Amino acid sequence: MTDDFSETQASVLIGTAEKMIEIWNRLSPEKQAALLARFGTEENALAALVTTQLVAPAKP
C-alpha cells in the first residue's frame, strides 16, 4: 500500500471535502452542535462527513 495519491484521487478527495464544507455551512446550528457533540471538533465532524461520502455506495 502506498501513501501517494494520483492527481485523480487528489481531485476527488478535494472535491468531496469542498462539498462537505458546503453541506456543513448549510446545516442548522442545532445540527452542527449535534455533530460537534458527537465528534468533538469541526475538523473531526467534517472528516466523518467526508469518510461517509467516500465509502457510501455510488448512486445510480
Order of alpha helices (4+ residues) and beta strands (2+ residues): alpha-alpha-alpha
